[in-house]
Amino acid sequence: MRETGSARPIVLIRRGDVGTCAMREPIVDKREREIRAYMDEHGVRRARAVRELDTRRAAATVDENVVPEPVPPQDPPATPSAAVRPDDHPMTDFAERAERHRGELRVHCYRMLGSFDEAEDLVQEVFLRAWRGREGFEGRSSLRAWLYRIATNACLDFLDGRSRRTLPDQADSPAGPWLQPFPDQLWEPVAPGADDPESAVIAKETLELAFLAAIQHLPPRQRAATILCDVLGWPVRRTAEVLDGSVASVNSALQRARATLRTHLPPGRSDWAPSAPPSDEDRRILRSYMSAVERGDLTAVAELLARDVRATMPPYPEWFADRDSVLAALSESWDTGSPHYVGTLRMLPASANGQPAAATYRCPPGGHAYEPFGIGVLRIRDGRITEIVAFHEPALFPSFGLPLTLDR
């Protein structure tokens, strides 16, 4: 039930940078120094630093190099089109209207990739592609649909030849790559706009970890078809246009994808309908769990766990399939005389993927402050914790609005 393996490597250069910088090594070095300096100065993660630097650079390029050409007066068209071309408005207006969709595009990329960090980078790539290709937008669809098409194809390009992300209990390799959690405060439905009436909230949208893990079992094009049709509610015809396929091929992909998903979804679930939001009882259980962990009270923790609880700890490959094995692991890490003693713990409530979560901080033996340790996402059913996914990635804490240290 235990496995061992190494953590995934850190990628220092975004995929989108390679094409423009591979032949100019000094520029790569200069850019890397600029990114690292920005991270140090502002205390942000790499993905945010890259995004903000690229945004500043794009704005500076527009200010310096773009000179609007005079446009002769023209008669208005007899029948205005419902769809608006990006270049029918000033550049700043296009950027503002595109920016409204950043949140939902980030979620879309996250569903496709299973990685919050990679989704952040891909969204910036989507906006760069949209800006460069704005002349080719023909106005036959809304700006939102056009951006989704760019985002979907950017994800398909990125996934080409890459291993799927998953959790340790479903892994093909003990080295990952692993799923990442998504901060709930960044998951906000988009209010329909006058020129984007189709951006209504879809009832089946979910980011539940169980579904993210299940959909990663699908090949990328089946994954895209399922997300667009079954999660976002797009018609098959429009999905076929995005994927440059036929209606028949999309229907076939959906049929195969649904059959695969049924074998990987949690018990009692057969579609993408989201579970109910955390209830007052769920929040009570979360508070009790946090208190028990802080006290190191194994008996209290045992009372909260289902007998068949499953626990994983990416990027560590170990996983545990029942209450006794979870308690044995906790006992070893909480024992002050054990070589695996982690130190004292403190917890803060959090929310990820629409599920209750808790951020754990630890003060190692001899330490003077509590440092980020992991973000545990819980699944609660019938008054018991049935799954714990503890993401031991301290770099994710700022994205959840969590402090980097807690005083002792």
N, C-alpha and C positions, 0 to 999 in steps of 0.2 A: 504494500500500500504506500510505501515511501519510495521516492525516487530522488536521484541527485542529478545535478547538471549545473551549467554555468549560466550566469545572467546574460541577457542580450547586450551586444555592444552599443556604445553611444555613437550616433551619427553626427558628425560635426558640420557637414555641408548639406544644405537642402537639395533635394533632387532637382528642383527648378533652377538651381544655380549652376549645375554642371555644364549645361549646354553653352552658357555664355562665358564661363570662366575656365574651362578645362585647359585651354591653350594659353592662358595668361596667368601663370602661377603667382606673380607678384600681386595681382589684383585680388586673388583668392586670399592671400595672406593679409592684405590690407583690410579686406572685408571682414575676415575672421577677427582681426584685432578690433575693428569698429564694433562688431556685434558683442564681443566680450566686454569692451569698455562700457557699452550701453547697458549690458546686464549688470555690471558692477555698480554703475552710477545710479540706476533706477531700481535695482533689486528685483528684476523681473526674470522670468524664464526665457530660454532661447527663442521659443516660438513667438512669444510676444515681442521680444526685442527685434527679431527679423521683420515681423509684421509692421511695427511702428517705424522702423528705419526705412522699409520699402515705401510706406505711405508718404513719409517725408520726402523721399527721393523722387517719387512720382509727382508730388505736388510741385517740387522745385523745377522738375523738367517741364511741366506744363507752363509754369510762370515764365521760364527763361526762353523756351523754344517755340511755343505755339503763338502765332500771330493770327488773330481772326481775320479772315478775308471778308471784304464787303460783299454783302448779298443784295442783289438788285431786288426791288419790290416785286412781289408776285401776287397774283390773285389767289385767294384761298380755294382749296379744293371744294368741289360741289358737295361731296359726301365725306366728311371727316372719318378717318379710320379709328376704330375703337382701340387698336394697339398703337403705341407710340414708339417711334424709333429713338434709340438713345441719342442720336446726333441731331434730333429735332429740338433739343434744349441745349443750353450752355453746358460746358463740360462739368462745371461744379454741380449742376442739377443732375446730370447723369450719375456722378459719383454719389450724390446724396440719395438718389432713388435706389441705386444698387446697394448702398450701405444698409438700407432698411432690411435687406434679405440676408445679411451676414449671419445672423443667429440661426435661421432655419437651414441655411446652406452648411453651416458648421455641423448641425445635427445630422444632415443628410450625409455628409462626408464621414462623420463618425459612425453612422450605421454601416456604411460601405466598408470602412477600414478597420473599425474596432479599436481605434487609437485616438485619444483626445489630442495628443501632441501632433500627430500626423494630420488630423483633420484641421487643426489650426493652420498649419503650413499650406495645406491644399486649398483652403478657402482663399488665402492670399493669392495663390496661383490662379484660382478661378477669376478673381477680379483683374489680374494682369492679363489673362487671356481675353476677358470680356472687353477690356479697354483697347487692346490691340485689334480685336476683331469687330469693333463696334460698327465699322463701315459695312460689314457683311450682314448685319441684322436687317431682315427684310420686313419686320413688323407684322408677320403673319401670326404671331403669338404674343403673349404678354412678356414684359421684361423678366418677370419671375420665371416663366417657363423656359425662356432662353437661357437664363442663368443656371437653372437646374440641368439643362442639357449640357452646358459647359462643365458643370460640377460632376455630373455622372461620368462623362467621358474622361475628365481629368483623373477621377478615381480608378476607372478601368485601366487607363495608361499606367497609373502608379502600381496597381495590383498585378500587372503582367509579370509573371515569373516569380512572384513573392509567395511565401508561405502564409497560410491563414493564421490569424490571431485566435487564441482560445484560452481556456483556463487549464491549470495543471492536470485536473482529473480527466480532461478530454484531449490531452496534448499528443501530437505525433512525435514530438521530440522533447526531452527534458530541458532543452535550452530555449523553448518558446518558439516564436514570439507570443507575448501575452496580451490579452485584452486590457484596456485601461478604463477607469470609471469616468463618468461625465458629470460635471457639477450642475445641480438642478437650477442654480440661479442663472445659468447661461442658457437654459432651455425654456424659452418664452415663445408662446404662439404668436404669430404675426397677425395683426388686425387687418382685414381686407381693406385695400385702398381703392380709390376711384378708377385707377388704370390697372389694377390687379385684383379683380373681383374673385378670382379663383383661389386666392390665398386664405380661404376659410379654414378653420381648425377642423381636422379630420378626427373622428371619434376613435379610430383604431391606432392612432399614433402611440407608440410606446418606446421607451429606452430601457426597459427592464433587462437586467444582465442575462437572465436565462434566454431571452429572445435574441440578444446580441450574440451570445455564444452559439445558439442554434443556427442563426443565419450565416455564421462564418463557415458552416459546413457546405454551403452552396458555392458552386463556381461563380466567378465575379458577375457574368452576364445574367445568370439566374438570380443572383443576389440583387442586382439592379432592378430587374423586372419585378421581383417580389416587393421591394421597397416602394417603387413607384406605383404599382397597381394595388397591392394589398395593404400597404401602410398609408400611403398618401392619397390613395383613391383615384389615381389617374386612369383614364380610359386606356384600353389596350392599344387602340390606334395611336394615341399620342406617345405611349411608351415605345411602340415600334419605331416611331419617327426618331425618338431620342437615341435608340440603340441601332439605328440604321438597319432595321430588320423588317420582316413582314408580320402582319397580325397573326398568321398561323404559327410562326416561329416563337412569338411571345407567348401565345396560348400554350404551346408545347412546353416552353421553359417554365411557365407557371405551374403546369400540371406536375412536372417532375420535381420542382422546388417544394411544392406543398406536400408531396409524398415524403420527401427527405425531412422536412421540418417536423412532421408528425412523429418521427422516430427520435427526435432530439428535444422536443418541448417538455416542460415539466409535467408531472402527472396531473390529469384533470384539465389540461389546457390543449386546445386543438387549433387555435388561430391567433392572430395578432392582437386581439382585443386586450387592452391593458388591464392589469389588476387594479383594484380600487386603491385610491391614495391612502397613505398611512393613516390609520384610525387613532383615536385617543388611546385605545388599548395597545396598539403597536408602539406608540410613543412612550407609554408607561413601561412596556417591556424593554424598550431601548434604554430608558433611564435606569431601570433596575440592572440591566446588563452592564452599563457603564459604571455604576456604583460598585457592583460586585468585582469587576476587573480592577478598579482602583484599589479596592481593599485586599485583592488577592484571595477572594473568598470562593474556593472551588465548589463548595456545597451550594452556594447561592447560584453560581453559574450553571451547575448541573440541573437545578430546578427549572431553568429557563430554556434548556436545550431539548429538542426532540431526540428521541432515541436514535433515529437514523440521520441526525444532522450531518451535513457535509461541509468541510472547511478546506479552503485553499488559500495560499499565501503568495501569489505572484510578486516578484520574479522567482521565488523559491519553488522548486518543482514538487516538494512534498505536499501531500494532501491526505485528508482523514475522512473516513466514511461512516463513523458512528460516534456516539457520545463518549464512550469509554476512551477511544483513541484521542479525541479532542482534549479530554480532561487530562490524559496522561501527558500530552505535549505541553499543556499549560502548566501542569505541576512541575515539570522539568525546568521550564523557563522562568517560573516564579520562585524556585527554590534557591535561597541565598547561598546555599552550599554547593550548588551545581555549577559546573563549568559553562553551562548554557544560560546562566542567570542573566536576564535582560536589564534588571534594575527596577526602580519604582515607576509606576505608570500613572498618567493622568489622561482624562478623555474629555473631548468636547463634542457636542452633537453636530451632525452634518446631514446632508441629504444628497444622494447621488442616484442617478438613473431612476428617479421616482420612487426610491426605496429609503427606508431608515438607514442611517449610517452614523458612524462614530469615528472621530479622528483621535488616534492614540499618540501620546507623547511619552517619551521615556527619559528618565534621568539615570544614566549608567552609574555603576558603583564609583564613588569618588567624584561624580559630576556635580556641577553647581546650577544647572538649569535643565529644563525639560526640552528635548529636541524632537522634531517630527519623526515618527516611527512608522505609521501606516494608517490607511483609511479603510475601515471595515464596513462593508455593505451587507446588510442583513436581509434575509427573506423570512418573514414571519407568517405562520399559518396555524390556525386553530390554537392560538395562544402560546405557541412555542417557536423558537428560532430553528428553522429547518436548513438554513444555509448561511455561512459566513464566508465572504470573499474579502480577505485582508490584503489590500494593495500596498506593498512596502515600497512605495516610490515617494520619498519626501519632497521631490521636486514638484509634485502635484499640489502640495498644500496651498500655495498662493492662488492657484486657479479656483480653489474652493473658498477663498476669502479667509483662510485660516492663518493665524500668526506663525512666525517661523520659530519662535521660542516661547516657553512659559516659565515664569519665575518659579523657583523652588519654594 
